[in-house]
Amino acid sequence: MPGDVILLGGPGAGKGTQAQILQKQFGYRQISTGDLLREHRNRGTELGKAAEPYMQRGDLVPDALIIKMVEGELQGDAAVLFDGFPRTVAQAEALDMLLESCGRGLPGAVYFEISRPLLEERLLGRWTNPRTGRVYHEKFDPPKVAGVCDEDGGPLEQREDDKPVTIKKRLDVFEAQTMPLVAYYRERERLATIDATLPFEQVTHALVRALDLEHAH
C-alpha cells in the first residue's frame, strides 16, 4: 500500500507518534488539518479568514474549505500522511476525487484498532508540561515526582482535551464519524488494520509491513 495514506483511530491510539516515525524514516509528509487550519488563520489567508468564524464557534469547518487547504499542500512527490482528515465519508469521497485529479491515485488507510476502555485509560492519565510540551502519563510514563516535570521542575497540567467530560465527547465523536470511514475503506479493499495495543515499536513494525515499506530507503 505505497502512496498517500490516511491514519484512522481514536484519540490516544498513537497515530501522531507513528506519523512522526514514518516522516523521519521514510520521507512521508504529514498533513494534519488542525495544524493547517491554525496556520491559515495565523497567516491571515483568504481560506483562513473564511474558516475563522467556524473555528471561533467550535463548529466543523465546511468540507470545501478544508479540501481547498489540502489541495494547496499537495506539491512535490513526497507521499502524504493524512492525520485527522478525512473525518466523514463525504470528505473521504472528496479527497479521493482530489487525489485522482492530481494524478496521485487513491489513498490507502490504516486503522489503529484499540478498545474504548483502553483509549480512556491512555487519555485520562496524561499530564503535560505547558512550557515544553513534554507529555507524561501517570500509569505508563509517570514523572519522578507526581505533578512535577523531570526536566524543568515546573508544574504539570492536565489539558482540557484530557479531562473526563471532554474525553467522553471526543470518543463519542470518533465513534460516530470514524467507524463509517473504516467501513468505507474496508469495502473498497483499501484498509489495513493494526493492533494499536501493542508496544509502540511493534506497532511501527506492523505499520511498515502494512504499507509495504520493508525495502524502502
N, C-alpha and C positions, 0 to 999 in steps of 0.2 A: 504494500500500500504506500508506495512513494508518492511525492507530490504534496499538495496542501492538505492539512489535517485539522480537524475540529476536535477539541478536547471536551468531553462531556462528563459531568459528575457533580455531585453536591458540593456545597461549600465545606472545606475541610477534607476533601477527598485526596488532595495532594497534587492537583493539576498544575498549580503555579510552580511548585518545586520541580516537577518533571519537565515543565516547559523551559525552565532555566537551563536544565541539563541538556536538553535537545538543542537549545540555542548554542551553548558553548561547544558541545562535542560534534554536532552535525550541521551547523550553519543555518538552522531554521531561524526565521524571523517571527517573533511573537507579536500578534495584534490583539490587544485587549481593548474592547470597545469602551470600557470605563476610562482607561488611560486616554484613548482617542478623544472622547467627549471632553475630558478635562483640558486636554492640550488645545483643542479648537476653541474652547471657551476662553482659556488664558491668552491665546493669541488673538482673540477677537475676530476670528474669521467669519465669513457670512454664515457658514454652517454652524459655527459655534454660537453666533447670535440667535439663529433660529432655534437651536436646541436649548438655550439658556432658560426660557420660561418653564419648559417641561422639567428641567433639572431642579429648578428652584422649588417647584411644587412637589417634587418627588414622583412625578408621573413618568411613564415609559416614553422615551423619545421615539417619534414616529420612524417606522422601518425605512422609509425613503431617505431620511436624513442620515441614518446610520449607514445604509448601503452606499450613499454618496461619499461618506468619510472613508469607508473601507476601500472603495474604488480608488481613491486618491493615494492609498498606501500600496497598491499592487504594482509597484515599479520594480524592475530588475527580475533576476531569475531565481532568487532565493525562495525555497519552499516556505510557506507561511503556516504558523500555528495559530488557530483561532481559539481564543480563550474568553468565555463569556458571551460568545456570539457564534451561531445564531441562538436565540432564546425561544423562538417559536417556529412552527412548521412553515408559516408564511415567510419568515426570514430565511429559513433553510432553502426554500424554493427560489427566493430572490437571489441568494448567494450562489446557488447552482447556476442560475442564468448569467449572473455577473462573471463568474469564473470561466464559464464556457465562452462567453463573448470576448473575454480577454485572451482566449486560446490557452488557458491554463488547465482545462479538463475539470472533471468533477472531483470534489474533495472526498477523502475518506474521513471516518470518525472513529474515535477511541472512547469507549465508555469505562470510566473508573468505577467499578461496582463495589459498593460498600453499604451496609445496612444503616438505616436511620439512627438506631440507638448508638452505633459506633461513631457516626458523624457528630451526634450530640455530645458524646464523651470527648471527642477531639476538640470541638469548638468551645465547650463550656470551660475548659481548663486553661484557655490561652490568656497570657498576660504579656503586655508589650511595653518596651521602653520607648516613650513618645519622643525622646531626643535622638535616638539612633535607629529606631525601627526594629531592634532585636526582639524576637518573639520567644517566650518561654511557655512551657506547659507544666501545670502543677503536678501532673502524673508522669508524663513521658519525657519531659526535659525541664525539670524544675531548677530555679536558681538556688545557689548555696544557702541564701537566707530568703525566706518567703517574703515576696513583695519588694525585693531589692535587686537591682541589676548587678550581676557579677562584674561587669566591665567598668561601669562608671559610678557604682554605688548609689545611684539615684533611685527614686521610687518607680515601680512598675504600675501600669494602669490596665484596666480591662476596657477594651474598646467597646463602643456602643454596639457594634456588629456582633460582639462575642457575649452579649448578655442574654439571659434565658428567653425573654419575650421576643427579642429580635431574632434569635436563633430559630425559634419555632416558626416565625413568619418566613425567614429565609428558606427553611427546609420545606415549608408548605408550598412556597412559590416554585422552588426547584422541582418538587414532585409534580405540580400541576403543569409546568412548562416543559421541563426537560424530558420526562418519560415519553411523551409523544414524539420527541425528536429521536430518542433511542429507537423507537419503533420505525420511524421514517427511514433512518439509515439502515436498520436491520432488514426491512422489507426490500430495500434496494441492493442488499448484499454489499454494503459499503461500511459495515460496522465491525470493529474488533472490540472484544470485552476483556478487560484485565481485572485481576483481583487486587483492589486497592487496599486490602487489609494487610498485605504482605509488607515486610520491611522495605524502606524506600529503594534500597539497592536492587532488591528483587523486582520491584515494580518497574524500575528503569530497564532491567533485562527483559521483562515481559513486553514493555513498550517498544524496545529496539527490535525484538522479534516480530511484534505485530506490524511494525512499519517497515519490516524487511531492510533494516539498516545495518545488519551484522557486518557487511562488507563495504559499507560506505566510509569514505575518508573525508 
